[in-house]
Amino acid sequence: MRSEKGKKMKNKITDLNDHLFAELERLGDESLNGEDLEGEINRAKALSQVADRIIDNARLVLEATELKFEYGVGDNSMPEILGSNVRISTKKKA
């Protein structure tokens, strides 16, 4: 996966949990109030919307990968977006 400038993307789907939990911690900060709290709530809403799109995209990638494995098309590695460089054994256990 590449960014607009052609640089390799650093974030993986597994990083999404870190971002979501960090936001949860910020929302739990009892010292936030007024405009600061309102701003953090808006930030959390935006983060949630982006996270939903990332999850939908990763789900589609996973479904496509499962079909690829099922029909023996391409290699047997997991897509980079799913946060894994491992190869998956496609041999069925007896």
C-alpha positions as CSV (number, residue, x, y, z in Angstrom):
1,M,0.0,0.0,0.0
2,R,1.4,3.4,-1.0
3,S,0.5,6.9,0.1
4,E,-0.1,9.8,-2.4
5,K,3.6,10.6,-2.5
6,G,4.6,7.0,-3.3
7,K,6.0,6.3,0.1
8,K,5.3,3.0,1.7
9,M,2.5,3.3,4.2
10,K,3.5,2.6,7.8
11,N,0.2,1.9,9.5
12,K,-1.4,-1.6,9.6
13,I,-4.9,-2.6,10.6
14,T,-3.4,-3.7,13.9
15,D,-2.4,-0.1,14.6
16,L,-6.0,1.0,14.5
17,N,-6.6,-0.5,18.0
18,D,-3.8,1.6,19.4
19,H,-5.4,4.8,17.9
20,L,-8.9,3.9,19.1
21,F,-7.7,3.1,22.7
22,A,-5.7,6.2,22.8
23,E,-8.8,8.2,21.9
24,L,-10.7,6.4,24.6
25,E,-8.1,7.4,27.2
26,R,-8.4,11.0,26.0
27,L,-12.1,10.9,26.4
28,G,-11.8,9.5,29.9
29,D,-9.6,12.4,31.0
30,E,-11.7,13.9,33.8
31,S,-9.8,17.2,33.5
32,L,-11.4,17.8,30.1
33,N,-14.4,20.1,30.1
34,G,-16.2,22.7,28.0
35,E,-14.7,23.4,24.6
36,D,-11.8,21.0,25.2
37,L,-14.2,18.1,25.9
38,E,-16.4,19.1,22.9
39,G,-13.3,19.2,20.7
40,E,-12.2,15.8,21.8
41,I,-15.7,14.4,21.2
42,N,-15.7,15.7,17.7
43,R,-12.2,14.3,17.2
44,A,-13.5,10.9,18.4
45,K,-16.5,11.0,16.0
46,A,-14.1,11.7,13.1
47,L,-11.8,8.9,14.2
48,S,-14.7,6.5,14.5
49,Q,-15.9,7.3,10.9
50,V,-12.4,6.8,9.5
51,A,-12.0,3.6,11.5
52,D,-15.2,2.3,10.1
53,R,-13.9,2.8,6.5
54,I,-10.6,1.2,7.4
55,I,-12.3,-1.8,8.9
56,D,-14.7,-2.1,5.9
57,N,-11.7,-2.0,3.5
58,A,-9.7,-4.6,5.5
59,R,-12.8,-6.9,5.6
60,L,-13.0,-6.7,1.8
61,V,-9.3,-7.4,1.5
62,L,-9.6,-10.4,3.8
63,E,-12.6,-11.7,1.9
64,A,-10.7,-11.4,-1.4
65,T,-7.7,-13.1,0.1
66,E,-9.8,-16.0,1.4
67,L,-11.2,-16.5,-2.2
68,K,-7.7,-16.3,-3.6
69,F,-6.6,-19.1,-1.2
70,E,-9.7,-21.1,-1.9
71,Y,-9.1,-21.1,-5.6
72,G,-5.3,-21.3,-5.5
73,V,-4.7,-18.0,-7.2
74,G,-1.5,-16.1,-6.6
75,D,0.8,-16.6,-3.6
76,N,-0.2,-17.5,-0.1
77,S,0.8,-14.4,1.8
78,M,-1.5,-12.2,3.8
79,P,-2.0,-8.7,2.5
80,E,0.2,-6.0,4.1
81,I,-2.8,-4.0,5.2
82,L,-3.8,-6.9,7.6
83,G,-0.5,-6.4,9.4
84,S,1.1,-9.7,8.6
85,N,3.9,-10.8,6.3
86,V,3.5,-14.5,7.0
87,R,2.7,-17.1,4.5
88,I,-0.4,-19.2,5.1
89,S,-0.3,-22.9,4.6
90,T,-3.0,-23.8,2.1
91,K,-2.6,-27.6,2.7
92,K,-5.6,-29.1,4.2
93,K,-5.1,-31.2,7.4
94,A,-6.1,-34.8,7.2
